[in-house]
Amino acid sequence: MTLRPLIVLHSLLLCALLLVSATVLAVPPAAVDERFRDCLVSLKDDTLILRNSRLERHFRWNDGHLVSILLRDRQRRRSWPLAGTAPDFDPGLPALDWRSRLEVEQVAASSLQPAHLRVVVTSVATGLQVRRVCQVFPDTPAIGCHLELRGAADQWAAPAAAAPPRAPIEMAPIETPTTTAIETPTTAIETPIAAIETPTTAAIETPIAANKTSITAIETPIAAIKTPITAIETPTAAIKTAIKTPITAVAAVEPVLERLQLQGPHWQARIVSFTAATDHNDNLVQHRHLLPYRQPQQTGGNLLALRDLSGAGQVWVLKQSPAGADQLAYPGYDFALQAGDIRVAGTGLDPALLTPSAWLPTYGAVVGVADDDELSLLQALRTYQDRRRRYRAQRDSMVVMNTWGDRNRDARLGEAFALAELEAGAALGVSVLQLDDGWQAGLSKNSADRSGSLWEDWRTESWRPHPQRFPRGLGPVVSAARAHNMELGLWFNPSAANSFAKWRRDADILLGLYREHGIRVFKIDGIEVPDKTADTNLRHLLQRVSEASGGDIVVNLDVTAGRRPGYHYLTRYGNLFLQNRYTDWANYYPYRTLRNLWQLARYVPPQQLQIEFLNIYRNADKYGEEDPFAPARVGFEYAFAVTMMAQPLAFFEATGLPPVARRYGTTIKRYRQLQAGIHSGQIFPLGREPNGRQWTGFQSIVDDRSGYLLVLRERHRRSQQPLVTWLPPGAQVRFERLLGRGMSFEGRVDAEGRVNFQLPDKHSYVLYRYRLAQVLNPDSG
């Protein structure tokens, strides 16, 4: 990393310069002008500007206690003045004795992130030191920031009680499947999900019925700041007015992580909340819509989209934190919405943990802009997410086979078994064989061997190859994997004891396996983050492993149970192992897997999600004979197709597949040739939300004129169906069939963005590469 520090220090005069009123006089800040490509950081006349070609944020410097006064969408030449009467971060302390400095660093490109400017504003106020750290990426319609604190903040409110632990489903006392334990699709069969076809405007405006347990303290009133809002018509006037407006410190019930005092009463809010712990949950995305008014409305969620109804455009905020109550020191909500004042709450810090010696980071908040339409919003969010972790096909695109899905656990695990799985996996077309729990000498309490007992704490020797199962070590298996043009991956459970106190040792274990054998794909399981020390140490572990391997190591972070990082936090180090579903328990249904991916793909890059497909030939007797959605009725190829836009996870033993399944190796191998191209685009859902009886799919937008389309016909009665796509209305488009049952064709996109597709059978699919031939006026001809 190449750093070019530029430090500007602003000091306050001490007691001798105090006025009778005890007002502190600040030394006027020196001018700063730091540029990198289209990025700019400027400090002049008490105004700090962060800017690139897409977005511009203005702050009143306020001796480093920053106050947002303007947001500008530079691409569309649209500005939103902000009232600027309160600091963005409010720890609830008097604004006295401020000392501050500004640092700007040019960060060189790495394997994970492009080159960018790193901006650090450090302030000191009455015993509390605050650093606001922002990243300004080139050509990005968003700027993300987080805070780092040390010192004391005694006036913060006490954090809410922690969420109860949710144990991995492996440890649940389930012996045989029962009707109450299985999430049966009866409701889905009888009552279709009230789905609005994506991406129509109606889909945006219509709330989706939320899992009420995932949103805490909705509508709970908080202490309101009842300052009248005065409409300001021009950005210039807004800035001048804000500069003249005195700031009065108000003790906060909860510290504010980010604040946008948007002018005017005509804003429509959409809040998107997420649920993890997928061993226990199967409704992972919820939406809520409201209009901010006088009384603050508290609501949970990671994404807030605000549409300007009086003008044009959208402002959005992404809270980079775990989902809901999985957060540390969670106040019970994430956003407080009030006319003229939007606040992001929940820093993830308990003030009792602050000390003068160590900086502790908070969760982050990203502020971005977009045009009125839904695609503009989704692409703006995805562009920022792509900047946080750069896609590299050779490192990131894979088809992993993990044998745990056949429920033999580690009973068969050993060298001979691994060699046989490599041979069968190579024939099937998978790229990585991942040995799950049981390859290691120290057996866990999930082991089929009754001697297994480890989970929270492991010894160093626990992570040597099991001496009986792999008497020659991992070398022969690694060599065989390379001979099959495959890789070997491993399962790893960091020692969670004492808040991951052994993180350095665990990082060395992973790096040792990487350096000795070239193993770079690790499923990270068993994570439980009960406190800030655990959060910090887990981040240190992931960061050290990534940096020491040059970004080559990919971790599959398991989000199936426990209090874990989730979909928007610590995601830059790999991808997410999304769920455990098993035919043994009759809770694997491809349409439900598809629904989970479809819902998440709107807001989370599918390239960062491992989505499973199982051996659908096992346990057919566990499903009712009349169950229309039983995996065996869906078919192996269709079950695989469901995963194509994500990272496919073959959750089975390849040696256990019947001969009829092995013929689909041709399909998977062809997909592997296409995977890098598919994943190079921004991938979003299209069609209707899956419920087992829909036409649905995904679109990968590679550039303005080309990409990929995956169309899936569930158990739907029609063999053809118009689907709303993300293609421009009026475009003439060539669709080239790459895989599946459809036919190549050329067609025109209608005024609503729809294209007519045909598939001959229920539970069939087609993968297209598309290219725009020309774009016409949709109303012509």
C-alpha atoms as one frame of an Amber mdcrd trajectory, in Angstrom:
protein
   0.000   0.000   0.000   1.390   3.385  -1.000   0.370   6.252   1.291   0.849
   9.947   0.703  -0.151  11.547   4.018  -1.290  15.143   3.936  -1.937  16.391
   7.467  -3.510  19.699   8.363  -3.713  20.383  12.109  -6.257  22.832  13.538
  -5.693  23.748  17.226  -7.856  25.787  19.558  -6.520  28.574  21.740  -6.557
  27.621  25.405  -7.947  29.348  28.488  -6.133  32.642  27.943  -8.116  33.195
  24.742 -11.517  32.239  26.156 -14.214  34.882  25.996 -16.324  35.705  29.042
 -19.035  33.442  27.626 -16.523  30.531  27.580 -16.759  30.263  23.804 -13.587
  28.720  22.344 -12.027  30.530  19.400 -10.664  28.215  16.710  -7.627  28.860
  14.571  -8.922  29.266  10.981  -8.214  26.061   9.034  -5.540  26.096   6.391
  -6.691  25.374   2.839  -6.394  21.800   1.557  -6.746  20.594  -2.026  -5.877
  16.917  -2.573  -6.761  15.266  -5.900  -6.541  11.744  -7.309  -8.078  10.947
 -10.698 -11.659  12.251 -10.410 -11.509  12.376  -6.588 -11.105  15.600  -4.626
 -10.765  16.438  -0.951 -10.907  20.170  -0.323 -10.985  22.231   2.862 -11.497
  25.946   2.408 -13.378  28.679   4.269 -14.650  26.238   6.912 -16.139  23.933
   4.228 -14.900  20.390   3.652 -15.726  18.842   0.265 -15.452  15.143  -0.622
 -16.026  14.582  -4.326 -15.648  12.306  -7.309 -17.254  12.386 -10.760 -20.543
  10.985  -9.433 -21.115  12.393  -5.949 -20.203  15.456  -3.914 -20.649  15.946
  -0.153 -20.195  19.312   1.572 -19.612  19.595   5.320 -19.219  22.556   7.576
 -15.804  21.905   9.160 -17.007  23.066  12.590 -13.567  22.393  14.108 -13.733
  18.809  12.878 -17.200  18.112  14.328 -18.545  17.756  10.786 -21.996  18.993
   9.797 -23.430  17.899   6.418 -24.745  20.871   4.424 -25.053  19.623   0.832
 -25.424  16.461  -1.254 -24.904  16.701  -5.010 -25.487  14.138  -7.753 -22.812
  15.398 -10.130 -23.762  13.071 -12.966 -27.309  14.451 -13.123 -26.494  17.960
 -11.839 -28.939  17.619  -8.965 -28.379  19.038  -5.473 -30.025  18.593  -2.097
 -29.290  21.295   0.499 -29.185  20.101   4.098 -30.305  22.167   7.085 -26.928
  21.784   8.790 -28.082  22.552  12.340 -26.591  19.452  14.018 -23.349  17.466
  13.682 -23.426  14.219  11.707 -22.046  12.272  14.656 -23.465  13.193  18.023
 -22.093  11.306  21.043 -24.322  13.330  23.348 -21.445  15.359  24.795 -21.007
  19.132  25.055 -19.170  20.551  22.043 -16.361  22.122  24.042 -12.577  22.144
  23.713 -12.499  20.755  20.176  -9.104  20.060  18.609  -9.000  18.500  15.169
  -6.930  17.542  12.178  -7.492  16.348   8.632  -5.454  13.596   6.967  -5.754
  12.567   3.308  -4.010   9.431   2.067  -3.804   8.067  -1.455  -4.239   4.301
  -1.105  -2.765   2.169  -3.878  -4.823  -0.495  -5.626  -4.843  -3.972  -4.086
  -6.310  -7.313  -5.081  -9.435  -6.413  -3.109  -9.958  -2.703  -3.776  -9.122
  -0.106  -6.440  -6.936   2.894  -5.658  -8.771   5.625  -3.752  -8.462   8.483
  -1.279  -8.732   7.746   2.433  -9.895  10.712   4.483  -9.475  10.863   8.263
 -10.888  13.664  10.415  -9.678  13.361  14.007 -11.334  15.394  16.770 -11.086
  15.597  20.551 -13.979  16.706  22.742 -14.098  16.551  26.535 -12.234  13.282
  26.952 -13.596  11.581  23.825 -11.457  11.263  20.694 -13.262  10.638  17.427
 -11.903   9.704  14.008 -14.231   9.826  11.023 -12.710   7.653   8.279 -14.085
   7.886   4.724 -13.165   6.211   1.432 -13.570   8.191  -1.773 -13.418   5.814
  -4.751 -13.205   7.098  -8.327 -16.395   7.038 -10.424 -18.612   5.825  -7.572
 -22.031   7.304  -6.639 -21.476   6.763  -2.917 -19.024   7.566  -0.126 -18.706
   5.270   2.873 -17.525   6.291   6.328 -17.126   4.786   9.762 -16.022   6.125
  13.120 -13.214   5.131  15.446 -13.363   6.186  19.102 -11.279   6.119  22.235
 -11.547   7.846  25.593 -14.811   8.055  27.529 -18.466   8.724  26.706 -20.330
   8.354  29.976 -23.487  10.049  28.712 -24.320   7.373  26.143 -27.425   5.329
  26.813 -26.873   1.736  27.877 -27.103  -0.767  25.012 -30.115  -3.030  24.627
 -29.967  -6.629  25.778 -28.186  -9.013  23.411 -30.188 -11.314  21.172 -30.522
 -14.880  22.455 -28.026 -17.323  20.905 -29.148 -19.403  17.948 -27.271 -22.675
  17.883 -26.292 -24.387  14.633 -29.000 -26.714  13.406 -26.459 -29.542  13.658
 -26.707 -29.289  17.445 -30.499 -29.276  17.580 -32.001 -32.484  19.015 -33.533
 -33.623  15.737 -33.583 -37.379  15.276 -36.245 -37.801  12.629 -38.107 -35.250
  10.533 -41.538 -34.227  11.724 -44.205 -32.098  10.131 -43.579 -29.294  12.602
 -39.835 -29.321  12.032 -40.146 -29.145   8.258 -41.098 -25.926   6.560 -43.632
 -27.501   4.192 -44.693 -25.659   1.048 -48.423 -26.224   1.645 -49.129 -22.539
   2.060 -47.113 -21.717  -1.011 -49.034 -24.321  -3.019 -52.488 -23.168  -1.992
 -51.872 -19.442  -1.721 -49.505 -17.867  -4.246 -47.163 -15.285  -2.800 -48.444
 -11.801  -3.537 -45.532 -11.082  -5.821 -45.241  -8.007  -7.968 -43.321  -8.583
 -11.133 -39.866  -7.082 -10.921 -38.771  -4.476 -11.955 -42.057  -2.582 -12.304
 -42.777   0.530 -10.284 -45.546  -1.331  -8.490 -42.983  -3.680  -7.046 -41.198
  -0.746  -5.490 -44.287   0.850  -3.996 -45.967  -2.305  -2.659 -44.717  -3.394
   0.763 -43.723  -7.010   1.165 -45.164  -8.675   4.245 -42.313  -8.606   6.736
 -41.275 -11.118   9.338 -42.320  -8.997  12.288 -39.771 -10.492  14.632 -36.941
  -9.077  12.558 -37.924  -5.438  13.024 -37.633  -4.153  16.558 -39.167  -1.056
  18.153 -40.976   0.187  15.044 -42.711   3.511  15.604 -41.190   3.912  19.094
 -40.956   7.658  19.722 -37.617   9.230  20.595 -36.859  12.714  21.848 -37.684
  14.918  18.896 -35.866  18.042  17.831 -38.772  20.272  16.938 -36.897  22.880
  14.946 -39.059  24.302  12.144 -37.869  23.460   8.649 -37.377  26.400   6.357
 -37.415  25.639   2.664 -34.313  26.835   0.827 -34.516  26.976  -2.897 -30.911
  26.979  -4.032 -27.820  25.057  -2.845 -25.867  28.305  -2.498 -28.450  29.834
  -0.213 -28.586  26.613   1.766 -24.864  26.638   2.386 -24.828  30.277   3.401
 -27.773  29.803   5.724 -26.233  26.710   7.300 -22.952  28.495   7.934 -24.755
  31.303   9.755 -26.905  28.958  11.841 -25.476  28.347  15.313 -25.142  24.744
  16.437 -26.504  23.840  19.816 -25.347  20.621  21.431 -28.251  18.344  22.343
 -27.732  15.338  24.585 -28.606  12.287  22.521 -30.495   9.273  23.819 -28.395
   7.182  21.444 -25.254   8.245  19.567 -25.918   9.150  15.938 -23.705   7.421
  13.393 -24.745   9.545  10.386 -27.208  12.385   9.881 -28.887  13.894   6.818
 -31.110  16.900   7.476 -32.874  16.809   4.126 -35.018  19.843   3.338 -38.703
  19.668   2.524 -41.637  17.450   3.533 -41.927  15.350   0.364 -39.712  12.325
   0.862 -40.773   8.715   0.554 -38.724   6.147   2.470 -38.170   2.478   1.719
 -36.426   0.488   4.441 -34.967  -2.929   3.653 -34.161  -5.251   6.536 -32.418
  -8.610   6.426 -32.499 -11.813   8.458 -29.591 -14.222   8.794 -29.230 -17.377
  10.967 -30.714 -19.337   8.082 -30.856 -22.575  10.072 -33.800 -20.899  11.800
 -35.081 -18.456   9.146 -36.232 -18.758   5.557 -37.601 -15.247   4.926 -34.410
 -13.263   4.524 -35.502  -9.861   3.128 -38.289  -7.578   4.318 -39.475  -4.170
   3.070 -41.218  -1.289   4.746 -42.455   2.008   3.261 -43.303   5.234   5.068
 -43.447   9.005   4.745 -41.388  10.832   7.407 -43.414  13.270   9.501 -43.056
  15.279  12.724 -42.667  12.397  15.138 -39.485  10.355  14.599 -40.184   6.816
  13.443 -37.642   4.201  14.447 -37.197   1.200  12.190 -34.715  -1.587  11.686
 -32.868  -2.272   8.449 -29.565  -2.107   6.626 -30.731  -0.115   3.595 -32.703
   3.120   3.462 -33.783   4.612   0.115 -35.290   8.117   0.124 -37.118   9.306
  -2.981 -37.521  13.034  -3.582 -41.207  13.320  -4.526 -41.074  17.075  -5.091
 -38.192  16.963  -7.539 -36.268  14.003  -8.836 -33.696  11.517  -7.715 -32.969
   9.352  -4.692 -30.656   9.486  -1.696 -29.765   6.169  -0.079 -27.945   4.990
   3.020 -26.415   1.556   3.582 -25.618   0.647   7.165 -22.595  -1.672   7.126
 -23.411  -3.862  10.091 -24.838  -7.270  10.926 -28.592  -7.674  10.594 -30.870
  -6.358  13.330 -30.342  -7.807  16.786 -27.179  -9.586  15.623 -25.504  -6.199
  16.085 -23.562  -5.320  19.197 -24.977  -2.676  21.564 -28.088  -2.645  19.391
 -30.527   0.136  20.392 -33.459  -1.716  18.822 -33.504   0.250  15.540 -31.172
   1.433  12.779 -32.893   4.475  11.276 -34.853   7.289  12.912 -36.913   9.070
  10.254 -38.409  12.474  10.832 -39.341  15.256   8.440 -36.119  17.189   7.948
 -33.915  14.812   9.958 -32.737  11.327   9.007 -30.474   9.615  11.546 -28.530
   6.351  11.476 -28.271   4.776  14.932 -26.411   1.841  16.427 -22.648   2.270
  16.465 -21.965  -1.293  17.624 -20.052   0.099  20.631 -20.812  -0.124  24.305
 -19.372   3.113  25.796 -18.184   1.170  28.821 -15.601  -0.510  26.579 -13.920
   2.720  25.489 -10.434   3.342  26.851  -7.884   6.109  26.244  -5.364   3.656
  24.767  -7.152   1.798  21.949  -9.200   2.968  18.973 -12.434   1.024  18.525
 -14.237   1.152  15.157 -17.999   1.530  14.804 -20.208   0.099  12.119 -20.169
   2.049   8.866 -22.660   4.176   6.945 -22.582   4.708   3.182 -24.388   7.667
   1.614 -25.174   7.528  -2.098 -27.321   9.062  -4.817 -29.326   7.663  -7.731
 -31.872   8.625 -10.347 -35.623   8.052  -9.910 -35.757   4.564 -11.400 -35.165
   1.322  -9.538 -32.292   0.138 -11.720 -30.353   3.340 -11.045 -30.681   2.766
  -7.304 -29.655  -0.890  -7.485 -26.693  -0.184  -9.756 -25.501   2.654  -7.526
 -25.545   0.337  -4.512 -23.880  -2.483  -6.455 -21.157  -0.182  -7.805 -20.164
   0.700  -4.257 -20.264  -2.951  -3.199 -18.046  -3.849  -6.151 -15.521  -1.229
  -5.050 -15.362  -2.797  -1.596 -14.390  -6.168  -3.079 -13.120  -6.330  -6.641
 -14.231  -9.357  -8.615 -11.371 -11.498  -9.924 -12.560 -14.463 -11.960  -9.574
 -16.704 -11.319  -9.873 -16.218  -7.557 -13.607 -15.778  -7.016 -15.566 -17.899
  -9.517 -15.833 -21.530  -8.499 -18.111 -24.529  -8.131 -17.393 -25.953  -4.689
 -18.349 -29.489  -3.677 -18.844 -29.991   0.057 -19.827 -33.521   1.069 -21.567
 -32.555   4.334 -24.913 -32.252   2.546 -25.372 -36.026   2.402 -25.505 -36.081
   6.221 -22.819 -38.719   6.663 -20.917 -35.980   8.466 -17.301 -37.178   8.759
 -18.055 -40.909   8.982 -16.513 -41.638   5.572 -13.865 -38.941   5.562 -10.322
 -40.093   4.817  -7.711 -40.200   2.081  -9.356 -42.933  -0.007 -12.732 -41.207
   0.199 -11.232 -37.820  -0.765  -9.394 -39.304  -3.753 -12.605 -40.979  -4.970
 -14.538 -37.716  -4.534 -11.934 -35.838  -6.549 -12.269 -38.275  -9.437 -16.081
 -38.154  -9.365 -16.086 -34.385  -8.858 -13.792 -33.824 -11.821 -16.151 -35.832
 -14.021 -19.034 -33.694 -12.767 -17.187 -30.428 -13.481 -16.698 -29.000  -9.980
 -13.591 -26.902  -9.342 -13.028 -27.263  -5.559 -13.447 -30.243  -3.245 -13.925
 -28.869   0.254 -13.291 -31.260   3.132 -15.690 -30.248   5.878 -15.485 -30.859
   9.618 -13.518 -34.041  10.330 -10.370 -33.707   8.222  -8.523 -32.377  11.276
  -6.971 -34.279  14.173  -9.144 -32.575  16.776 -12.669 -33.856  16.226 -15.587
 -31.531  16.901 -18.775 -32.300  18.772 -20.490 -32.553  15.363 -18.360 -35.573
  14.487 -19.901 -38.964  13.793 -17.159 -40.251  16.104 -18.400 -40.105  19.691
 -14.979 -38.982  20.887 -15.489 -35.597  19.217 -15.971 -32.791  21.728 -14.270
 -29.618  20.475 -16.027 -26.439  19.326 -15.264 -23.155  21.112 -11.584 -23.761
  21.814  -8.984 -25.670  19.803  -5.345 -26.547  20.275  -2.747 -25.863  17.604
  -2.295 -29.593  17.016  -6.066 -29.912  16.477  -5.528 -28.502  12.981  -3.100
 -31.112  11.766  -4.499 -33.737   9.393  -6.224 -36.558  11.244  -3.498 -39.205
  11.671  -5.755 -42.206  10.958  -7.867 -40.623   8.225  -4.950 -38.959   6.435
  -1.873 -40.924   7.518   0.226 -39.380   4.722  -1.053 -35.890   5.445  -2.860
 -33.725   2.920  -0.098 -33.880   0.295  -1.463 -36.825  -1.738  -4.959 -35.322
  -1.837  -3.642 -31.907  -2.886  -1.559 -33.516  -5.652  -4.555 -35.494  -6.889
  -6.678 -32.339  -6.935  -4.136 -30.576  -9.119  -3.978 -33.584 -11.435  -7.739
 -33.221 -11.923  -7.390 -29.453 -12.491  -9.168 -28.889  -9.178  -8.354 -27.374
  -5.804  -8.674 -28.654  -2.265 -10.576 -26.526   0.237 -10.983 -27.019   3.982
 -13.347 -26.346   6.882 -12.018 -24.255   9.772 -13.516 -23.194  13.087 -11.569
 -20.361  14.775 -11.246 -20.605  18.545 -14.026 -18.354  19.797 -12.939 -18.703
  23.443 -12.177 -15.393  25.150 -13.484 -13.422  22.163 -11.154 -14.972  19.563
  -8.123 -14.219  21.706  -6.099 -16.743  19.673  -6.764 -14.985  16.370  -3.072
 -14.575  15.545  -2.436 -18.279  16.008  -5.516 -19.172  13.941  -4.404 -16.839
  11.156  -1.001 -18.540  11.176  -2.673 -21.956  10.874  -4.611 -20.871   7.775
  -1.573 -19.198   6.256   0.503 -22.296   6.978  -1.943 -24.471   5.009  -1.905
 -21.897   2.223   1.891 -21.742   2.035   2.488 -25.472   2.379  -0.294 -26.802
   0.156  -1.682 -23.804  -1.737  -5.063 -24.268  -0.027  -6.878 -20.959  -0.341
 -10.620 -21.709   0.060 -11.721 -22.053   3.686 -15.224 -22.447   5.079 -15.196
 -20.463   8.336 -17.740 -21.942  10.733 -18.748 -21.797  14.385 -18.490 -18.008
  14.657 -20.156 -16.308  17.600 -19.580 -12.564  18.124 -20.847 -11.680  21.622
 -18.826  -8.491  22.193 -16.662  -5.832  20.577 -13.423  -7.632  21.415 -14.626
 -10.674  19.467 -15.726  -8.430  16.600 -12.341  -6.710  16.477 -10.317  -9.916
  16.736 -12.361 -11.662  14.050 -11.741  -8.712  11.734  -8.027  -8.849  12.538
  -7.952 -12.566  11.698  -9.665 -12.122   8.320  -7.613  -9.055   7.448  -4.287
 -10.670   8.290  -5.076 -13.802   6.285  -6.142 -11.720   3.298  -3.212  -9.326
   3.361  -0.572 -12.001   3.970  -1.870 -14.035   1.018  -2.082 -11.019  -1.279
  -5.854 -11.347  -1.261  -5.618 -14.882  -2.659  -7.365 -16.643   0.225 -11.162
 -16.770  -0.055 -13.199 -17.417   3.087 -16.730 -18.815   2.968 -18.286 -17.115
   6.004 -21.068 -19.302   7.359 -24.232 -17.287   8.200 -26.446 -20.227   9.114
 -26.479 -19.739  12.904 -25.071 -17.726  15.755 -24.396 -14.007  16.001 -22.405
 -13.464  12.822 -21.430 -10.628  10.447 -24.237 -11.213   7.920 -24.725  -9.735
   4.449 -23.253  -6.217   4.787 -20.383  -6.485   7.272 -16.900  -8.013   6.897
 -17.910  -9.217   3.430 -14.790  -8.081   1.595 -12.795 -11.215   2.413 -14.753
 -13.787   0.413 -18.308 -15.053   0.063 -21.149 -16.304   2.264 -22.154 -19.898
   2.934 -25.871 -19.149   2.985 -27.808 -22.128   4.289 -27.986 -25.769   5.324
 -30.881 -27.649   3.779 -31.097 -31.437   3.668 -33.226 -34.031   1.903 -32.769
 -36.141   5.058 -34.971 -33.641   6.893 -37.144 -32.943   3.833 -36.490 -29.207
   4.124 -34.630 -28.812   0.819 -36.885 -27.411  -1.905 -35.190 -25.852  -4.930
 -37.896 -23.198  -5.265 -37.237 -21.982  -1.718 -33.502 -21.882  -2.375 -34.263
 -19.920  -5.552 -36.506 -17.536  -3.608 -33.783 -16.807  -1.062 -31.292 -16.019
  -3.823 -33.853 -13.978  -5.790 -34.700 -11.804  -2.775 -31.094 -11.236  -1.734
 -29.791 -10.632  -5.279 -31.526  -7.263  -5.380 -29.269  -5.911  -2.635 -26.384
  -8.385  -2.219 -24.054  -9.413  -5.094 -24.962 -13.037  -5.983 -21.269 -13.548
  -6.795 -20.721 -13.389  -3.020 -23.332 -16.033  -2.141 -22.757 -19.782  -2.095
 -26.057 -21.369  -3.134 -26.482 -25.097  -2.705 -27.868 -27.830  -4.919 -28.264
 -31.324  -3.498 -28.395 -34.934  -4.603 -32.104 -34.872  -5.434 -32.184 -38.673
  -5.783 -31.683 -39.250  -2.058 -34.521 -39.547   0.439 -37.391 -39.391  -2.036
 -39.436 -41.319   0.534 -39.093 -38.424   3.008 -41.283 -36.287   0.764 -44.944
 -37.022   0.175 -45.800 -38.905  -2.993 -48.062 -36.061  -4.064 -45.639 -33.241
  -3.176 -45.320 -31.335  -6.490 -42.163 -29.556  -5.331 -40.209 -32.574  -4.115
 -36.601 -32.291  -5.357 -36.851 -35.536  -7.351 -39.729 -34.024  -9.359 -37.700
 -30.901 -10.132 -34.655 -32.657 -11.541 -30.907 -32.427 -11.022 -30.116 -30.035
 -13.887 -32.831 -27.582 -12.867 -31.654 -27.706  -9.222 -28.181 -26.759 -10.480
 -29.540 -24.023 -12.767 -31.084 -22.299  -9.747 -27.529 -21.593  -8.504 -25.910
 -20.395 -11.754 -25.944 -16.658 -11.047 -24.330 -17.229  -7.630 -21.461 -19.457
  -6.532 -22.866 -22.988  -6.993 -22.318 -25.272  -4.013 -22.595 -28.998  -4.753
 -23.735 -30.075  -1.284 -23.322 -33.835  -1.626 -20.929 -36.718  -2.140 -20.276
 -37.082  -5.853 -19.586 -40.788  -5.372 -23.150 -41.150  -4.097 -24.789 -39.839
  -7.278 -26.546 -42.356  -9.506 -25.190 -42.797 -13.058 -28.079 -40.763 -14.504
 -26.842 -37.647 -12.673 -23.301 -37.871 -13.962 -24.401 -37.029 -17.485 -25.032
 -33.468 -16.281 -21.280 -33.015 -15.962 -21.408 -31.670 -19.525 -23.747 -28.885
 -18.373 -21.642 -27.954 -15.341 -18.414 -27.956 -17.381 -20.001 -25.701 -19.992
 -21.227 -23.417 -17.217 -17.690 -23.234 -15.814 -16.543 -21.850 -19.182 -19.231
 -19.156 -18.969 -19.071 -18.395 -15.242 -16.453 -15.648 -15.365 -18.401 -13.739
 -17.995 -21.675 -14.078 -16.086 -20.094 -12.921 -12.834 -18.366  -9.957 -14.477
 -21.733  -8.189 -14.652 -24.069  -6.652 -12.092 -26.670  -9.344 -11.389 -30.269
  -8.534 -10.407 -33.516 -10.539 -10.201 -36.190 -10.283 -12.863 -39.674 -11.689
 -13.345 -41.815 -12.637 -10.374 -40.727 -13.672  -6.923 -40.367 -17.465  -6.905
 -43.007 -19.452  -5.044 -42.840 -22.709  -6.998 -45.398 -21.605  -9.606 -43.840
 -18.603 -11.366 -41.730 -17.467 -14.285 -38.660 -15.853 -12.826 -34.940 -15.303
 -13.379 -31.903 -13.059 -13.260 -30.061 -10.624 -15.512 -26.308 -10.008 -15.485
 -25.644  -6.544 -16.926 -22.078  -6.618 -18.234 -22.279  -3.256 -20.016 -24.848
  -1.005 -21.683 -25.256  -3.326 -24.656 -24.614  -6.883 -23.489 -24.996  -9.364
 -20.685 -26.632 -12.637 -19.669 -30.190 -13.710 -18.854 -31.227 -16.783 -16.852
 -34.941 -17.556 -17.263 -36.592 -20.209 -15.100 -40.061 -21.645 -15.517 -41.260
 -23.094 -12.243 -44.387 -25.253 -12.025 -46.287 -22.752 -14.179 -49.031 -23.809
 -16.560 -47.982 -21.598 -19.490 -45.164 -22.485 -21.867 -44.550 -18.843 -22.773
 -44.580 -15.703 -20.700 -43.614 -12.031 -21.041 -41.110 -11.048 -18.355 -40.140
  -7.553 -17.281 -36.380  -7.255 -17.736 -33.803  -4.551 -17.067 -33.339  -4.071
 -20.831 -34.025  -0.587 -22.257 -37.544  -0.207 -23.694 -37.536  -0.186 -27.495
 -34.292  -2.119 -27.843 -33.913  -4.784 -30.503 -32.043  -7.619 -28.766 -30.391
 -10.839 -29.952 -30.655 -13.725 -27.462 -28.125 -16.527 -27.952 -28.963 -19.744
 -26.097 -26.011 -21.070 -24.142 -27.604 -23.710 -21.888 -31.063 -25.071 -21.197
 -34.210 -25.760 -23.199 -35.025 -22.452 -24.894 -34.204 -21.332 -28.411 -32.050
 -18.486 -29.724 -34.098 -15.600 -31.063 -34.196 -11.862 -31.721 -36.893  -9.688
 -30.236 -37.879  -6.191 -29.300 -38.299  -4.940 -25.756 -41.715  -3.330 -25.272
 -42.432  -0.018 -23.541 -42.642  -1.744 -20.134 -39.297  -3.513 -20.545 -40.920
  -6.871 -21.278 -39.663  -9.673 -23.503 -41.628 -12.810 -24.366 -39.862 -16.081
 -23.465 -40.737 -19.702 -24.169 -39.833 -22.872 -22.290 -41.449 -26.217 -23.166
 -41.646 -27.886 -19.748 -42.326 -27.152 -16.126 -39.111 -26.887 -14.116 -37.033
 -25.940 -17.131 -34.593 -23.098 -17.731 -32.567 -21.312 -20.381 -29.359 -19.318
 -20.101 -28.912 -16.605 -22.766 -26.156 -14.255 -23.772 -27.814 -11.105 -25.091
 -26.613  -8.188 -27.194 -28.501  -5.053 -28.150 -28.765  -4.693 -31.914 -30.293
  -1.219 -31.740 -32.376   0.959 -29.463 -35.588   2.427 -30.877 -38.327   4.625
 -29.500 -40.615   2.106 -27.742 -43.690   3.933 -29.039 -42.587   3.906 -32.682
 -43.565   1.306 -35.203
